[in-house]
Amino acid sequence: MTLKLDINPIKTWLPKLDNPLLIAGPCSLETEKQVLDTARLLAKDKRVFVYRGGVWKPRTRPGMFEGVGSIGLKWLQMVKEETGLPVGTEVANAQHTEEALKAGLDVLWIGARSTASPFVVQEIADVVKGTNAVVMVKNPVNPDVQLWMGAIERIHQAGIRNIVAIHRGFTPFVETKYRNYPNWKTVIELKRLMPNLPIICDPSHIAGKREYLFEISQKAFDMGMDGLMIESHIDPTCALSDAAQQLTPADLGKLLDKLVIRYETTNNPAFENQLDVLRNRIDDLDTELLEILSTRVNTIKKIGQYKKENNVTALQINRWTQLMENRVNIGKKLELNEAFVKSIFQLIHEDSVRMQTEIMDEE
């Protein structure tokens, strides 16, 4: 069931926006000079619409650089005054939120660790209540779309209408080339459930390394996302946090030059007509797939009944191993992705076993 909240488009609170939203700036604010030097260069690129900088940095272990604290708010005020760019930072509790609002920051965002705690989100929501704040909500560290939606709903219930979701990836359970696993399907599900919610991507935290920033950024636009939040530092090699994933303003410009921005619609009527033809074909094929699955389910039920009558187990691992190997080989001949075929038949087989055991448990 979709949830269509009353949420403003980004252009409502950022009227000068004429391209996808780009938020850029250092992971952490470190010195007044670092903050202003970075901002001056970023402000020259008219594709940058908001300057970001971490004031308070929630770190995994004590003893790591946890941000400069409240003095950073003054530096952000200086950036706004000198460059005219709106400025924003992450808030992790009610006190941070109060200080950021008092300092006149334009954008606040809730980090992944904070999103995972409904208590923390509610404390922040209570502080922003009655304001016209722009609040962005990063996904929780685990791919829990309901938890992500819950945080957004809490902010919305506080009367905030300028809300944006940020996809920054999820804590991986196995080693991957990225710092955080993109898990794009969770973002797709959020978009399906909250269709009018703006969603931007944070390639820096997904990538963890500069060399992957372009491919993730392009993927985000290919997926129809509304913008990017990318970390940029005047000298990333000297950064006190996340040095490996930050770009100089010049390198950020080069990355942006290469990106192809995708749009949801086009003015080309021939494209729309052909797309309708292909989509109708997909609809027909999906109907055929469902009819075939229905026939398969009925056959599985007969197998389950036959096994029950002959006291044979529902799960027969040798048969399952042979089946999977056979389906994968057929899939290869049909030029289907092996992982795709495996995932489909894993789901089909799990449900087949479930149906057979239910039949066996019937009186």
N, C-alpha and C positions, 0 to 999 in steps of 0.2 A: 504494500500500500504506500503510495507516494504521499509526501508531506510538503505541501506548497506553502511555505512561510512567506510572510510579507517582508521580503528582503530587498533592499535597494540595489540596482545595478551599480557597478563601480563608478560609472560616469556621473552618478548622482552626487557623490561626494568628491569626485575628482574631475570637474567639468572640462579641464584642458586635455583630458585623455583622448588621444587620437590613434593609438596603437594598443596592443595588449599591454597590461600593466607590467612595468619593470621596477622592482624594488632592489636597490643595490647599496652596498656599504660594507664596512668591516664586520667580521664576526663579533669582535669585541672592541669597544672604545678603549684606547690605551693611553694616549696623550692628547692634549689639545692640538698640537701640531699635526699628529697623525690623522686626527679626525678631520681637521679643516683642509689639510692638503689633499686627502682623498676626496672630500666633498667637492672641492673646487674643480678637480678633474672630471668627476662624474657629472657635475652640473653642466659641463660643456656638451655632453651628449644628450640631446633632446629626447632620446628614447628612455632616459631614466626619469621616473616620475616621483619616486619617494626615496629618501635616504634612510637607511637602516643602520643601527649600531647597537650591539649588546652592552648594556649598562651593568646588569646583574647576570652572572653566568652560572646556572646550576650545573655543577660538575659531578661526575660519578664518584670521585674520591676526594677527600680533604687534602689540602696542600697544593692543589692545582689553582691556576689563576681563575678567580671567581668574579672578575670584573672590577672596575674602578668605583662602582657604587654611584651614589647620588650626584657626584661632581660631573658625571657623564651627561646628566640631563642638561646642565648648563652649556656643555659643549654642543649638544644637539640644538639648543636654542640659538647658539651662535651660527650654526650651519644654516638653520632656517632663515635667520635674519640676513646673512650674507648672500646666500644662493637663491632663496625663495623656494627651495624644495621643501615639501612636507617631510616631517621626520617621524621615525617610529622606533620602538624598542620592545623587547620581550618583558612581560610582567609575570611573576611566578607566585604572587600572593597579593593580599589586599593592600598591604603597605606600599609595595611597588606601584600598584595601580593608582593609589591616592597621590603618590609623589609625581608619577608621570602625567596625570591629569592636571595637577597643580602647575606643572612646568609648561603646560600647553602643548604637549606632544600631539601629533595628528593621528598617529596610528599606534595601536597596542596589539601585541599578539601573545597568545597563550601557547607555551611550548608543549612538546609531546609528553614530557613527564607530567606536566600540570594537567593536561587534558585527560590523562588517565585517572585523575582523582576528582570525582564529582564534588567533593567537599571544597577543594581548592577553586574549582571553576565557579561554584556558587558564591564563594567569598568575593571573587573578582566581579561576578555579575552584580552582587549587591552594591559594590562601589561604583560601577559604571551606570547603575540605574539612574534614570533622569537626565543623563547627558546625551550628547549627540556624537559620542565617540565612535571611531572606526575600530572594530575589534576583529582580529583574525584568529582563527583557531587551527592550530596544527593537529595533524592526526595523532592519536595516541601511539605509544611505542609498539603496541600489538595491533594486528589488523582486525580490530573490532569496530565495525561500522556503526553499531548501535551506540557504543561509547562515544564515538566521534559525533554522531548526531545529537546525543544527549547533551554534550557540552555546548553545541550550537544552539540547541533549544533553550538551555539555561540563559545564555546571553540574550537570545531573542525575547524570552519572557521578562527580562529586565527592561524591555522597551527599546533595545538597540536594534536598528534596522540596517545599519552599515556593517554587514558581516561578510567575511570572506573565509573560506576554508583554505588551508595550506597543506599540500601533499609533500611530506618530507621523507617518506619511506618508513620502513618498519624494521625493528630489531631482527636480524636474520638468525635463524636457528642452525644454519650451516654456513660454512665459509663461502662467501661470494666475492666477486671482484669489486662490488660496491660496498660502501660503508653501511648503508641501510638498503634492505630489499625493497624495490619499487612496488611490487604487488599491485599493478595497475588495476586489477579486477576490483579491488576494494574501492578505489576512486570511482570507477565506473558505477559501482553499486551505490555509492553516496550520491552521485549525479542522478541516478535513476530515482532514488528515493526522495531527493530534494532538488528537483529539476531547475529551480530558479536561483539556486545558490551559486555565486561566483566561486570558482576554484582556481588557485594558482599553484605552481609547482616550485619547490625549493630544491633545485638540482644539486646545490652545494652539499647538503646533508645526505642526499641519496648517494652521491658520487663518492665523497670523501677524498677524491683526488681530482686535480685539475683536468687530467686527460680524458675524463669521462663526462665532463660538464656539457659539451656540445651534444653528444648523442642523447643524453637525458633531456636536455632542453628541447631538442627537435622532437623527441618522442612526445613531450608534453604538448607541443603545438599540434602534432599529428593527432593527438587524442582530444583536441578541441578545448584545451585548458585556457584560462583567461589571462594568464601572465606568468611571470617568473620572479622569484626572490633569489638573487645571486650575491654571494659574498665577494666583496672587492676591497682590497687593501693597498695602500700606497707602496708597501714593500712586504709582500706575503712571506718572504723568507724569514723576516724578523717578527712575524705575528706571534702574539702570546697565546693564541688559541686557534686550532684548526688551520694551521699554516698551509697544509698540503692541498686544501680545497679552495683556497682563495685566489682570485685573479687580480692583477693590476688593472686599473681603469682602462689602460690601453689594450690589454688583452681581452678585457670584457667587450670592448668595442669591436674587436676582430671577431669574437664569437657571435655577437649580434649581427654582424655583417653577413655571416654565413647562414644564419637561420632562415628557414622558409616558414612564414606564418600562414597557417591554415585558417579557413573561415567555415562557419556552419552552412552558409548559403552562397549562391552565386547568381549573378544576373543573366547567366547564359541559359536561355530556355531549352536549348538542345541537350544540355547537361541534365537538366531536371527531367526532361522527357525520358531520356535513356536510363536515368537512375530509377525512375518509376518502373520501367520495364524490368530492370534487373531485380528490383525489390519485390516485385510481384512474382518473379520466378523463384526467389528465395522463399517467399510465403508458401508457394506450391510445394517446394521441396521439403520445407519444414512440416507441412501437413502429411506428406508421404512418410517422412521419418517417424512421426508420431503414430501413424497407422501401423507401420512396421513394428514399432516398439510395443504397441498394443497386442499385436499378433504374437510377438515374442513372449510377452508376459503371460498370455493364455497358455502358451506351450510350456513355460516354466511351471505354471500351476499344475499342469498335467504330470510333469516330471516329478514334482514334489509329492503329489498324491501317489504316484507309482512307487516312489522310494519309501513312502510311509507304509504302504501295503506290504513291502518286502523288507522292512527293517534295515534300510540302507541310509547312511548319513547324508545330510544335506550338502556338506562340504566334502568334495573329493579333490584333493590337492593335485593329483596327477592329471586329472581331466582339466583342472583350471590352468595348470602350467602349459599343457598342450594347446589349450584354447588361446591363451594369451600369445604364445609364440606364433601360432597360425595367423591370428588377426593382425599382429604386427607385420608379418611377412606380406600378407595381402595388402596391408596399408602402404608398405614400401613400394610395391608394384604399382599402386595407384597414386604414388608420389604424395602421400600424406605424412605429416610430421609424426615421428615415432612416439614422442612424449604425448602428443595429442591423442593418438590411438590408444596408448596405454591408459591414460587418465579416463577416457570414455569407457573402456571396457572394465576398468577397475570399479567404476561406479555401477555399471550394469551388473557386474558379477556380485558385488556386495548386496545389491537389491534383490538379485535372484536368490541368494542364500537366505536373505531375510524372509522372503516370501515362502520359501520351502520350509524353513523352520517354523513359521507361523502355522502352516498346514499340518506339520507333524505334531504341533502342540494342541491342535484342535481335538476336542473330545469326540 
